Amino acid sequence: MQSILVCDDDKQIVEAIDIYLTGEGFEVIKAYDGFEAWSFCRPTRST
């Protein structure tokens, strides 16, 4: 399952997008501001 980070300060928009994307088979990670969204981002390394 693929994950998608959705970030918007309007909680109704985030919830609407969540409903749509979950129905399409995605895992939705929700954030309501940029700082919260940034906390979900982590660097990836390839060795």
Backbone hydrogen bonds in HBPLUS format (Angstrom, degrees):
<---DONOR---> <-ACCEPTOR-->    atom                        ^
c    i                          cat <-CA-CA->   ^        H-A-AA   ^      H-
h    n   atom  resd res      DA  || num        DHA   H-A  angle D-A-AA Bond
n    s   type  num  typ     dist DA aas  dist angle  dist       angle   num
A0027-GLU N   A0002-GLN O   2.88 MM  25  6.11 171.9  1.89 156.3 159.1     1
A0004-ILE N   A0027-GLU O   2.86 MM  23  6.28 150.3  1.94 163.9 173.8     2
A0029-ILE N   A0004-ILE O   2.85 MM  25  6.01 170.6  1.86 153.7 155.5     3
A0006-VAL N   A0029-ILE O   2.84 MM  23  6.13 166.1  1.86 170.4 173.9     4
A0031-ALA N   A0006-VAL O   2.91 MM  25  6.16 146.4  2.02 165.9 166.5     5
A0008-ASP N   A0031-ALA O   3.27 MM  23  6.74 151.1  2.36 145.1 146.5     6
A0013-ILE N   A0010-ASP O   3.07 MM   3  5.50 126.2  2.37 108.5 121.2     7
A0014-VAL N   A0010-ASP O   3.22 MM   4  6.62 160.9  2.25 153.2 158.5     8
A0015-GLU N   A0011-LYS O   2.95 MM   4  6.15 160.3  1.99 148.1 153.3     9
A0016-ALA N   A0012-GLN O   2.97 MM   4  6.13 155.8  2.03 143.7 150.1    10
A0017-ILE N   A0013-ILE O   2.95 MM   4  6.17 164.4  1.97 155.6 159.4    11
A0018-ASP N   A0014-VAL O   2.87 MM   4  6.03 153.3  1.94 145.8 154.2    12
A0019-ILE N   A0015-GLU O   2.99 MM   4  6.25 157.7  2.04 149.0 153.3    13
A0020-TYR N   A0016-ALA O   3.17 MM   4  6.45 163.9  2.19 148.8 152.4    14
A0021-LEU N   A0017-ILE O   2.87 MM   4  6.05 178.1  1.87 161.7 162.2    15
A0022-THR N   A0018-ASP O   2.88 MM   4  5.79 160.9  1.91 150.5 156.3    16
A0023-GLY N   A0019-ILE O   3.14 MM   4  6.16 153.1  2.21 138.2 145.4    17
A0024-GLU N   A0020-TYR O   3.15 MM   4  6.49 128.5  2.43 136.2 150.1    18
A0024-GLU N   A0021-LEU O   3.04 MM   3  4.92 131.6  2.28  91.9 105.6    19
A0026-PHE N   A0021-LEU O   3.04 MM   5  5.52 166.9  2.05 149.6 145.6    20
A0025-GLY N   A0022-THR O   2.99 MM   3  5.09 159.2  2.03 105.1 111.2    21
A0037-ALA N   A0033-ASP O   3.01 MM   4  6.27 161.8  2.04 153.7 159.5    22
A0038-TRP N   A0034-GLY O   2.83 MM   4  5.99 157.5  1.88 148.9 155.1    23
A0039-SER N   A0035-PHE O   3.19 MM   4  6.43 141.6  2.35 138.9 147.9    24
A0039-SER N   A0036-GLU O   3.14 MM   3  5.23 126.7  2.44  95.7 109.1    25
A0040-PHE N   A0037-ALA O   3.01 MM   3  5.47 148.9  2.11 110.6 119.6    26
A0041-CYS N   A0038-TRP O   3.01 MM   3  5.16 146.5  2.12 103.5 113.8    27
